[in-house]
Amino acid sequence: MDRIKISLLLVFCSTIFMVTAQEKSSFVESNFIKPNDSALRYNGVLFSKVTESEAELYRYTEDFFNAGFDGTLEITRARTQPGISISFKTNSPLITLKFDKLENSQGRKRRFTVFKDDVKVYDFISDLEFTIANPSKETNKWEVYLPHFSGVKFLGLELSAGYTLSDLPEVKKPLYVAIGNSITHGVGQSGTVDTYPYGVADALGFDYVNLATGGSEISIETLRNFDGLSPRLITVLWGYNDVTYEADPISGVLPVYETLISSLCSRFPQADIICVSQTFTTTVVGKVNPENRMDVWRNGSTAVIEKLQKQYDNLHLVRGLDVVTSEADLKDSVHLNKQGAKKLAAAIVAKYQAENK
């Protein structure tokens, strides 16, 4: 690097430091916004516990947590928060957000992502307390995505002295619900905004709820989460763990899968139900029962969809092996890397748009 570039870099870094130090002086006194403030909005949430001191935000319903666990899903992973975000509107020059670890939840590497008027402005934040800056003092909408595999609870936020939150306008968007296991949960990506469900929702302009948990197996109990919902799009990518870790023959899971899909189709005729057959994986046979093969599951589940398509015109198929085609799209033996997640999101969006011309 030549001397001119080095000099410019030093000036740039110094400017950032001086501005940051100057802005911090605007915190003259506490101007704390509690988690139950009506100007805050929690997105991607089906169940919450919100008080003056903290907000616990969940993507599964209370009924599901109380009665829906049947051994197919692990609770500490289910209490994580892919797709959940906090929105607010303010012209405060500084905003400090405060979180704490969520008890009885997984705690993998944290990544908060912050959008300002739908533009990503901060990313890869790992601290439980952090400050974001708005030096223009214009009134902006902020959206903070929580870590997708490290549960947190929201303790509130602090604005610069004399500033307040503004009310967010009500915007009614179609709802997308993603069902699945760790592939849909987002293992392989470091945060929500790199997952394929986020990519689908972002491209279509939909709100969304992520009903996927790493390690889960197919269960119709997930239908408990749909009470009161009116989704426009539902995707299902499920079955890898049933093949890999179950001793019972995979053929026994196909009727459960068929019941789940037919229930979704009949219950939500206004929704497009897009099933994704198993994407590429280097796992060929089950680790517990070698008679359980991935190609058997892929072919069997595809046959179920093709059978049900004769009855339901809102059911569609994305052949996962045509989208995620090789190890180049994977982080490990099965989980998508960032490229693979983008490709799958694009394929789902294309299928939805083709069915809604």
Salt bridges, closest charged atoms under 4 A:
GLU52 OE1 - LYS34 NZ 3.55
GLU54 OE1 - LYS153 NZ 3.39
ASP63 OD2 - ARG224 NH1 3.02
GLU103 OE2 - LYS153 NZ 2.64
ASP118 OD1 - LYS141 NZ 3.06
ASP123 OD2 - ARG111 NH2 2.72
ASP123 OD2 - LYS120 NZ 3.44
GLU158 OE1 - LYS98 NZ 3.71
GLU170 OE2 - ARG41 NH2 3.59
ASP194 OD2 - ARG111 NH1 2.73
ASP194 OD1 - LYS338 NZ 3.86
GLU221 OE1 - ARG224 NE 2.61
ASP227 OD1 - ARG267 NH2 2.60
GLU258 OE2 - LYS307 NZ 2.86
ASP272 OD2 - ARG232 NH1 2.77
ASP272 OD1 - HIS316 NE2 2.68
ASP295 OD1 - ARG293 NE 3.23
GLU306 OE2 - ARG319 NH2 2.85
ASP329 OD2 - LYS343 NZ 3.03
ASP332 OD2 - HIS335 ND1 2.85
GLU355 OE1 - HIS316 ND1 3.72
